[in-house]
């Protein structure tokens, strides 16, 4: 299989899974065993094409991001809420970046995290421990934002899913499903930009022009697929809640264990 086709397939996988609570990184690591780029940049490629998914969020939630064009908005309540929510994951990611990439980017970790995340998703839905008080993004308090940010730290383990942990965190802190999902999309943007930029800065001198071309192909593919995946996910989440995604994660984890 050519590198171009591989880049497109990996971009589709990224786009379909980045904002659905099934772990995009986990999928890319798993499929990376069978879909490898000739230059061996799969790990960096998997992280870099997340920029396409980020752009899709900005386009879809443009009404949220548009005010940030004005510096005066950076100190607004909504801006501070987002900052509070992203600080825990940014700090943990910065401190433990090398350890995470060296020891956690493997199928064994993914399988364990997929199952752990599934259990948490079923618990939050089964026990109904969340009482909904927040149905809009601008209603999220600083305290809620910080607690969701702490939940997001769990997603540093590949397979947990940043989307899953932040949605669980939102439900546990009295957000409804739609608001939890939308807030998950929004706070992903600065976190993912920071993570991708940091990784590319550390690996830029190891990438060739050909590598960047492949990343560009994956980027465009991930953008297109992510945009439509997010719209569909909100509709499915309102109807099905988290249980079907939890069951899929368990099935995927079992498949990984068997293949291992």
N, C-alpha and C positions, 0 to 999 in steps of 0.2 A: 504494500500500500504506500502511495506517495506521501510525502510530508504535508503537501497541501490538503489532501483529503483527510489526513489525520488531524490537521489543525482545525478543519471545518467541523469534524465529528466532535472533537474536544470542546470546541466553541459552542456547539449545540448542547452538549452535556452541561457545560457551565451555565448557559442561558436558562436551561430547563430547571436546574437544581439550586441556583444561587439564592433565590428568595423563597424557595419552598423548603419546609423543615425536614429535609432528607440529606443534607450535607453535600454541597457542591465539591468541596475539597476532597471529601471521602470518595465520591464517585470518580473524580479525576485521578486520585491515587489508585483506585481499584482498576479502572480501565487503562491506566497508564502502564499496567503490566502487559497489556495486549496492544496498546496503541502508543508506540514510542516514536519520538522524533529522532532523526538520524544524528543530530548534533548532541543529543542527550540533555536537552534543556527542559525536560518535562516539568520539573518542580517549579522553576522560574516561569515557564510558559503558563502553567496552571494559575499562578498568582497574578501574572501580568494581564491576562485576558479578563480578569475581574473588572478592569477599568471599563470594558464594554458594558458590563452589567451595571456599573455605577452610573454611567452616562444615561442608561435607560431609566434609572430611578429619577435622575434630575429632570429628564424630559417628562416623565409621567407625573411627577410631583412638582412641576415647574412653579406652580403658585406658591409652594412652600419655600423654594430656593430663590425665586426671583428677588425678594426683598434683600437678600444678602449681597446683592450688587452694590447697595449703598452701605458704606462703612458705618454709618450711624445706626444701622439695624443690628450690628454685631453685638451690641450691649442690650438688646431687647430681651424680653422674658423668654420668647420662643428660642432665641439663639442660646441663651444661658442654659435652658433646659436641655438642648441638644449637647452642649459642651459637657454638662454634668454627666449625661448618660454615656459619653464616649471615653471619659477620663480613665475609668478603671481598666478597660480593655487595652487602651493605648499604653498605659503604664506597665501593665503585666506583659504585653507583647514586646515592649522595648527591653524590659529587664531579662526576659527569658527567650528572646528570639532564637539565639543559637541553639539552645537546648531543645526548643520545640522542633526546629527544622531538622536537627540531627537525630533525635530519638523518637519523635512522635509521627513523622511522616512515613507511615508504613501501614500495611493492610491489617496487621494485628490490632493496632491502636484504633483504626477505623471501625473494625468489627465490634470491639468492646464499647466504643463511644456510641455507635449506632444503637446498640441494645440499651445502654444506660439512658440515652436521650429518649428512646421509645418508652421506657418505664416512667420517666418523668412526665412525658406527654400524657400517658394514660392516667397517671395519678392526678394531674391537674384537671383532667376532664371528668374522671370518675368521681372524685371526692367533691367536686364543685366548691372548692375552697375559696373561689374568688366571687366576691359580691361586686357587681358592676356599678361603678360610680363615675367612670370616665368614658365618654363616647366620642370625644373629639381630641385632636392632637393638642390644641391650645388649652385644654383643660388639665393636661398632665402636670403634676406638681414637681418641684425640685426633688422632693424625697422619693417620689415614684420613679423619676428619671434615674436617680442614683442607684436605686435597688435594681432596676432593669439593667443598668450598666454593670452591676456586679454579676448578674446572671450571664451577661454577655461574655464575661471572662472564661466561662466554661467552654466557649466555642473555640478557644485557642487550641484545644485538643481536636485534631482532625477527626471528623465523623460525628461530633456533637451537633454541629450546624449552628451557625450564628443566628440564622432565622429562627430555628427551633428554640434556642435558649432565650432570645429576646422576646419571642411571643409567649413562651412559658412565663418569663419574668413579668410581662405585661399583664397576663391573666391573673397571676398571683398577686398583682398590685392593683387589681380592680379595674383594669381596662377591658373593654369588650373585644371580641376576636378581630373585628375589622380595624379598630384603632390600634390594637397591639401589632397587627401585621403592618399597617402603614407606618407606625413609628419605627418598627424594625427596618423597613425599607430606608427610611430617612436617616437614621443614625448609622446605617451601614456606609453611607457615602463618605463622611470624614474618616471613619475607621479604616475602610478599605483603601482610600486614597493614601493614607499614612502608611499602611502595611505594604501596599504595592510599591509606593515610591521608595520606601526604605529598602525593600528587597532589590529593586532595580538599581538603586545606588550602589548596593554591595556587589551586584553581579554585572553591572553595565559593561565593565572592561572585558568580561568573558563572553559577551554576546557579539555575534557577527552581523553583518548587514542582512544576511539570509535569515538569521534568527529573528531579527526585528520584522522582517517581511511576514514570517509565519505568525508572529505575535499579532501583527496587524490583521491578518486573516481571521485569527481566533477572536480578536477584539470586535470586529464588525459582526461576525456571526453571533457572538455572545450578546451584543447589543440588541440585535433584532429579535432573537429568541427570548431574551429576558423581558423585553417590553411587553410582549404578548403573554408571557408566562405569568407576570405579576397581575395583569388584568384578570386572567383566568383563575389564579390562585385565590384572590379575594372572593370571587363568586363561590368557589368550591369550599373555602373555609367557612363562609357564612352558612353553607348548607350541611357540610359534613363534619365540621370542627376538626380536631387534630387526630382522632382515632385512626382513620384510614392511612394517614401518613406514618403513624407509629407502627402499624402493622406492616407496612411496606418496608420500613427500616429494619424490622426484625427479620423479614424474609431476606432482605439484602445481606444482613449480617450473617445469617445462616449460610447463604450462598458463598459468601467470602470465606467463612470457616471451612466449608467443604472443599473449596478450591485450594485453600492453603494446605 
